[in-house]
Amino acid sequence: MKEQLEKRLAQLKAEFESGQKVMAELEAKQGNVRDTLLRISGAIQILEEEISKVSQEEEKVQEAEVSELTSSPASLSN
């Protein structure tokens, strides 16, 4: 009986150790994924800001072009 209990104890300890290793690996992977997501999030934010700047610049150019067209002498004579 004692021999069976010791055998089972050894099995459980081995399973426990194996489980701890798997958990450590998963926690490391989780940290890597978290870091990757943070980098991607930062890149998304930068690109969104750049797109916004380009859109604002394009609007200013269009407004300037419209302003030029409406104030040109040719358009006033029509």
C-alpha positions, 0 to 999 in steps of 0.5 A: 500500500505504501509503495502504491501511494509513493508511486502515485505521489511521484506521478503527481509531482511529475505532473505538477512540475510539467504543469508549472513548465507549461504555465511558465511557457504560456506566461512568456508567450502571453508577455510576447503577445502583449508586447506585440499588441502594444507595438501594433497599437502604437503603429495604428495610432501613428498611422491614424494621426498621419492620415488625419494630417494628410486629410487636413492638408488636402482640405486646405489645398482644396479650400485654397484652390476654390478661393483662387477660382472664386476670386480670379478675374475670369470668374468675375466677368462671367 
